[in-house]
C-alpha cells in the first residue's frame, strides 16, 4: 500500500492516500477499509497528500505527474462523502510537485509545491491556483498546518526547517520566518493542527511529535516526541482524542537495496493525545 498521507474527520474516520496503489482508502470506526477513490479517477495520477475539509465537504488530493506524459500535477477536489470529482486545479508552471494541504478559516486552500519551493492557494470560487509564498527558505516545502487564523506553518523535508508564514488580507505571505527548534528535525513530513499553537508532526525517521510554539512572536518551537521506533513515518492525523501515525515503509519502494523484498504488513498506530 505504501501510505504517504492520512487525514481524518470528526467522527473518527481515517482517510489514507496510497503512494503504492495511487488510490484513496476510507476507514470508518469499527469498519474495514474501503476504496473511496479508485486509481485514475478524474485523471488522478501519483497520490500524495490528502486533506479532509469538513467545512467545505471536500477531500483534497495531491495528484502528481508520473512522467513526461499524462495530466499535469494538480490539486484535486473530491466529494468528502461520495468520492466524486468536484474539481481539478493544475499547478502553475512546469515541474510542480503537490505534497499536502491546509485550509484557512475563510475556506481558502493552501498547498505545498515541494519541487518549486512555493506555497499555492485557491480562494473560494476561484478557478486557478496562485502563488501565496515563494522564498529560498521554502525549498522542499512539505507539510503545512494553520496555527492562528493568519499564521501558516510549513516544514521542509530535506533541510529539516520549520517556517512561519504570516498571511496578509489577500491571503498571501507577508513574511517567511525560520523558527528556532528545541532540537533538529529529521525529514519532517505531514503536520496537523491540534489546537492553538500546537501541531502534530511526523518525522520520516520514525517519530511522532507534538510541536508547541512559544516565546516572543511564537518564534520558538518546542518539539516533544510522543513515540518513536516506527518504520518510515510520513503522515499523522488527530481525531477523537487520538493521535494517529502511518508507517510508510517507503524505502521498500524507493531504495534499490530493498528491491524484491517483502515490506510486510502496513500499519497505523493510535496514541492518546496529551491535553496539554
Order of alpha helices (4+ residues) and beta strands (2+ residues): beta-beta-beta-beta-beta-beta-beta-beta-beta-beta-beta-beta-beta-beta-beta-beta-beta-beta-beta-beta-beta-beta-beta-alpha-beta
